[in-house]
């Protein structure tokens, strides 16, 4: 479990394909604190540390992860938002983030707003995911508040600190990002869908 409070952007230093898997080697300031088998969020994707040395560590992404996230598009030199898993006694400064990316989105606009930035993202609504105005969403693993929620798009406002300390400063029009929708909203959506499919909702409402 993560909070969506990114610790820093890690730099990709090597990529190695092995059959349908991708081994991603990165460097960051807390490499020496990592342990084999430890979970770390990478652009919102929970991956396990499988190898490390004094300067780098390696994680492995499987085919499904590469298809559902932007990790398959990584290049050497790219920056990836990283966050270690929460401790039980940690403050939940962001929101509950599982590290399970639901789908990707495309940045369609970036607007400067006198010291901050508004990013607009579009996604495929046919997958059943929704955003709620002022609700939570994780974009590349960053816990953010939804603005201007639409059926297939939304905006987020980025302050200078977030812009500088995550890979948001590299996101531009056309950039693909990872989305993890709010876990509470996903459960409510699923329950309502089950009620609608079974006809129970109509009986409850009398319609």
Secondary structure as GFF3:
##gff-version 3
##sequence-region A 1 207
A	DSSP	beta_strand	8	18	.	.	.	ID=ss1
A	DSSP	beta_strand	21	27	.	.	.	ID=ss2
A	DSSP	three_ten_helix	31	33	.	.	.	ID=ss3
A	DSSP	beta_strand	39	42	.	.	.	ID=ss4
A	DSSP	beta_strand	45	52	.	.	.	ID=ss5
A	DSSP	beta_strand	57	61	.	.	.	ID=ss6
A	DSSP	alpha_helix	63	68	.	.	.	ID=ss7
A	DSSP	three_ten_helix	71	73	.	.	.	ID=ss8
A	DSSP	beta_strand	79	84	.	.	.	ID=ss9
A	DSSP	beta_strand	103	112	.	.	.	ID=ss10
A	DSSP	beta_strand	117	122	.	.	.	ID=ss11
A	DSSP	three_ten_helix	125	127	.	.	.	ID=ss12
A	DSSP	beta_strand	136	139	.	.	.	ID=ss13
A	DSSP	beta_strand	142	145	.	.	.	ID=ss14
A	DSSP	beta_strand	153	158	.	.	.	ID=ss15
A	DSSP	alpha_helix	160	165	.	.	.	ID=ss16
A	DSSP	three_ten_helix	167	170	.	.	.	ID=ss17
A	DSSP	beta_strand	176	181	.	.	.	ID=ss18
A	DSSP	alpha_helix	183	198	.	.	.	ID=ss19
A	DSSP	alpha_helix	200	205	.	.	.	ID=ss20
###
